[in-house]
Amino acid sequence: DSFLANILLTTVYGLSDQEEKAKNQAAEVLRINPKFSLERWTASINDQNLRERTVEALQKAGLPW
């Protein structure tokens, strides 16, 4: 039930093109925090390239903006 562990796993799976695993982890993220938003989660990432890669990975998993 660790939000941080689940969001990190979702990101890693999304970055490594393991979409099924990413989607399963994303479901856990939303179960733990139904109000999750990519906009809020990535707002503090100052490195534009890292932010874009993170958003792309999490969008592949189906997490909402």
Backbone hydrogen bonds, N-H to C=O, Kabsch-Sander energy under -0.5 kcal/mol:
donor,donor_aa,acceptor,acceptor_aa,energy
3,F,1,D,-0.7
6,N,2,S,-2.1
7,I,3,F,-2.7
8,L,4,L,-2.3
9,L,5,A,-2.3
10,T,6,N,-2.3
11,T,7,I,-2.1
12,V,8,L,-2.6
13,Y,9,L,-2.8
14,G,10,T,-2.3
15,L,11,T,-2.6
16,S,12,V,-1.7
17,D,14,G,-1.2
18,Q,13,Y,-2.8
19,E,17,D,-0.8
22,A,18,Q,-2.5
23,K,19,E,-2.8
24,N,20,E,-2.0
25,Q,21,K,-2.4
26,A,22,A,-2.5
27,A,23,K,-1.9
28,E,24,N,-1.3
29,V,25,Q,-2.3
30,L,26,A,-2.5
31,R,27,A,-1.7
32,I,28,E,-2.5
33,N,29,V,-2.8
36,F,33,N,-2.0
38,L,64,P,-2.5
39,E,65,W,-0.8
41,W,37,S,-2.4
42,T,38,L,-2.7
43,A,39,E,-0.7
45,I,42,T,-1.7
46,N,44,S,-0.9
48,Q,46,N,-0.7
51,R,47,D,-2.7
52,E,48,Q,-2.6
53,R,49,N,-2.3
54,T,50,L,-2.5
55,V,51,R,-2.8
56,E,52,E,-2.5
57,A,53,R,-2.4
58,L,54,T,-2.5
59,Q,55,V,-2.5
60,K,56,E,-2.0
61,A,57,A,-1.0
62,G,59,Q,-1.2
63,L,58,L,-2.2
